[in-house]
Amino acid sequence: MSRAVPAVSRALDILELLGEQPALAAPEIAARLGLPRTTVHELLHTLSARGYLVTEASNPLRYRLGGRLCHLGGHAAAGLDLTTEAGSAARRVAAECGETAHVAVLEGIEVVYIAKQDSAHPVRMVSAVGRRLPAHCTAVGKVLLAALPEAAVAERYPAGQPLPGLTERSIRDLPTLHAALRTVRADGIALDDCEANESVGCVAAPVTDHTGAVVAGLSISVPTPRWSAARRTELSELVRQGAQELSLRLGTARADHRGQPPQRGRRQQVPGGVTLQQTVGLAQGRPLTHRPDQGTGREQQQRDADGPAQPGPPPCPPQPQPDRGHR
């Protein structure tokens, strides 16, 4: 296995730290990263010579990010393809759990499915890429609506307008919808207990791009014979991890399991490749916003480990027939 190069890791730590702060002087950088001042001065000189850092005109002792990073970032953003990355993410999640995985985007008050990977089980969902469903009836739709400001949600759903339902469990009024979205914002995931299909339960998590905006949702759908409170808890963690992996592929900053940027310094282990088993951001107990706050450097400490999962709504009744519909 290839080992990390310490000098490169420290240079990247400096760039990431300055991405969270307007400008810093060498002593401040050394103190925050726990690096020797000589090392910091050498790295700052090298990065400045290559255009990745510049000094402030009003204070030449303070450094900020340079235009060379904009050039590279533009090339990276141009190479991102949500549909292609979504397909890969759905395949990885489906392979991990054996259930059907989807990625969807929000259009108006509907979700449109842009990627799907079938379950390996004989009893599974019958669905198709391109299908549309009412957003308020699906887990992936609720996670996308929850990422919008409440005013934007109110514009899409005028007061007094009834909501169409797909099953007896579907949300059919605005107060219930707004309450459900507040729960999603608090939990970071959304659930669908037979609300779009009486034979299917679903859990979903948000996907963000390089700007931090929620651009899609990733969901796992399960037939009711395999849908239980324990399974729901297990898949809730997996869908968080899958959504975070896809977000990282789309340029979201790497985060720890509470949605905060990793603390940096010479004693920190350099992270390796991201897998579905790694801890994730967009996480438990952290409210969702349209452009989530990314936090600031070492000053932002990791909070206590997550407590036990709160019980969700009761599982929907088992149905013997194969699954129909789309999450």
DAJOVEN-V988792 format. One record per pair of residues at least 4 apart in sequence whose ideal C-beta (glycine too) atoms are under 7 Angstrom apart, sorted by sequence separation. I is the first residue (numbers start at 1). J is the second residue. If there is no record, write none. Layout:
{{I,J} {I,J}}
This chain:
{{5,9} {6,10} {7,11} {8,12} {9,13} {10,14} {11,15} {12,16} {13,17} {14,18} {15,19} {17,21} {24,28} {26,30} {27,31} {28,32} {29,33} {35,39} {36,40} {37,41} {38,42} {39,43} {40,44} {41,45} {42,46} {43,47} {44,48} {45,49} {46,50} {56,60} {65,69} {67,71} {68,72} {69,73} {70,74} {71,75} {72,76} {73,77} {74,78} {75,79} {81,85} {82,86} {83,87} {84,88} {85,89} {86,90} {87,91} {88,92} {89,93} {90,94} {91,95} {92,96} {93,97} {127,131} {133,137} {137,141} {138,142} {139,143} {140,144} {141,145} {142,146} {148,152} {150,154} {151,155} {152,156} {153,157} {157,161} {166,170} {174,178} {175,179} {176,180} {177,181} {178,182} {179,183} {180,184} {181,185} {182,186} {183,187} {192,196} {194,198} {208,212} {209,213} {222,226} {223,227} {227,231} {228,232} {229,233} {230,234} {231,235} {232,236} {234,238} {235,239} {236,240} {237,241} {238,242} {239,243} {240,244} {241,245} {242,246} {243,247} {244,248} {245,249} {246,250} {248,252} {255,259} {256,260} {264,268} {274,278} {288,292} {296,300} {4,9} {24,29} {30,35} {35,40} {47,52} {48,53} {55,60} {94,99} {106,111} {107,112} {119,124} {133,138} {136,141} {148,153} {165,170} {171,176} {208,213} {222,227} {226,231} {227,232} {247,252} {255,260} {263,268} {295,300} {18,24} {30,36} {47,53} {48,54} {56,62} {94,100} {118,124} {119,125} {135,141} {136,142} {171,177} {184,190} {194,200} {208,214} {209,215} {248,254} {255,261} {256,262} {262,268} {30,37} {55,62} {94,101} {104,111} {105,112} {134,141} {165,172} {194,201} {207,214} {208,215} {55,63} {56,64} {93,101} {104,112} {133,141} {145,153} {163,171} {193,201} {206,214} {207,215} {253,261} {254,262} {44,53} {104,113} {105,114} {135,144} {136,145} {163,172} {171,180} {192,201} {207,216} {222,231} {262,271} {27,37} {30,40} {53,63} {54,64} {104,114} {135,145} {162,172} {163,173} {192,202} {207,217} {26,37} {29,40} {53,64} {90,101} {102,113} {103,114} {116,127} {206,217} {207,218} {17,29} {53,65} {54,66} {90,102} {103,115} {191,203} {205,217} {53,66} {90,103} {102,115} {116,129} {204,217} {205,218} {222,235} {26,40} {52,66} {89,103} {102,116} {115,129} {163,177} {189,203} {190,204} {204,218} {14,29} {17,32} {26,41} {51,66} {114,129} {159,174} {189,204} {204,219} {220,235} {17,33} {51,67} {52,68} {101,117} {113,129} {189,205} {203,219} {51,68} {52,69} {86,103} {100,117} {113,130} {157,174} {188,205} {202,219} {203,220} {254,271} {26,44} {50,68} {100,118} {112,130} {113,131} {202,220} {220,238} {44,63} {100,119} {202,221} {220,239} {13,33} {99,119} {112,132} {157,177} {219,239} {98,119} {111,132} {200,221} {201,222} {218,239} {285,306} {98,120} {110,132} {111,133} {200,222} {257,279} {259,281} {284,306} {94,117} {98,121} {110,133} {200,223} {201,224} {256,279} {257,280} {259,282} {94,118} {100,124} {110,134} {111,135} {169,193} {171,195} {199,223} {200,224} {218,242} {259,283} {10,35} {90,115} {94,119} {100,125} {109,134} {110,135} {169,194} {170,195} {199,224} {218,243} {256,281} {258,283} {90,116} {91,117} {109,135} {169,195} {201,227} {248,274} {255,281} {257,283} {90,117} {111,138} {136,163} {167,194} {259,286} {86,114} {87,115} {137,165} {153,181} {167,195} {218,246} {258,286} {10,39} {14,43} {86,115} {106,135} {111,140} {137,166} {166,195} {167,196} {203,232} {245,274} {111,141} {134,164} {166,196} {167,197} {194,224} {83,114} {167,198} {201,232} {245,276} {11,43} {83,115} {134,166} {203,235} {10,43} {14,47} {23,56} {111,144} {137,170} {203,236} {259,292} {261,294} {137,171} {205,239} {242,276} {261,295} {264,298} {136,171} {146,181} {204,239} {205,240} {241,276} {247,282} {260,295} {263,298} {11,47} {25,61} {104,140} {145,181} {203,239} {207,243} {241,277} {244,280} {15,52} {25,62} {206,243} {241,278} {244,281} {24,62} {102,140} {106,144} {142,180} {146,184} {205,243} {238,276} {244,282} {23,62} {24,63} {142,181} {146,185} {207,246} {208,247} {241,280} {243,282} {23,63} {207,247} {210,250} {212,252} {240,280} {260,300} {23,64} {136,177} {143,184} {191,232} {209,250} {210,251} {253,294} {22,64} {142,184} {209,251} {210,252} {240,282} {260,302} {207,250} {209,252} {240,283} {146,190} {208,252} {258,302} {18,63} {258,303} {18,64} {19,65} {143,189} {256,302} {18,65} {109,156} {143,190} {189,236} {108,156} {109,157} {142,190} {189,239} {139,190} {189,240} {139,191} {188,240} {139,192} {138,192} {137,195} {138,196} {137,196} {147,206} {143,204} {143,205} {133,196} {139,202} {143,206} {138,202} {139,203} {140,204} {139,204} {147,214} {144,214} {144,217} {143,217} {208,282} {125,200} {206,282} {214,290} {233,309} {140,217} {205,282} {213,290} {213,291} {140,219} {212,291} {139,219} {211,291} {212,292} {232,312} {206,288} {212,294} {229,311} {229,312} {208,292} {229,315} {228,315} {227,315} {227,316} {224,316} {224,317} {225,318} {188,282} {224,318} {188,283} {224,319} {125,221} {188,284} {188,286} {124,223} {123,223} {188,288} {223,323} {186,287} {185,287} {185,288} {184,288} {221,327} {219,327} {105,215} {105,216} {104,216} {103,216} {104,217} {201,315} {103,218} {201,316} {101,218} {102,219} {101,219} {101,220} {102,221} {193,313} {199,319} {99,220} {100,221} {191,312} {198,319} {99,221} {191,313} {193,315} {194,316} {199,321} {97,220} {99,222} {193,316} {200,323} {199,323} {93,218} {199,324} {200,325} {202,327} {197,323} {93,220} {197,324} {200,327} {197,325} {89,218} {196,325} {86,216} {196,327} {77,210} {82,215} {82,216} {192,327} {97,235} {97,238} {147,288} {149,290} {96,238} {146,288} {148,290} {147,290} {93,238} {169,316} {93,242} {92,242} {89,242} {89,245} {89,246} {86,246} {85,246} {85,249} {85,250} {82,250} {80,250} {80,251} {77,251} {76,251} {96,276} {93,276} {92,276} {140,327} {139,327} {138,327} {133,326} {131,326} {126,322} {126,323} {125,323} {126,324} {127,325} {123,322} {124,323} {127,326} {123,323} {125,326} {113,326} {102,327} {33,264} {34,265} {35,266} {33,265} {34,266} {34,267} {20,261} {17,264} {16,264} {13,264} {9,270} {32,297} {4,270} {32,298} {21,296} {20,296} {21,297} {20,297} {17,297}}
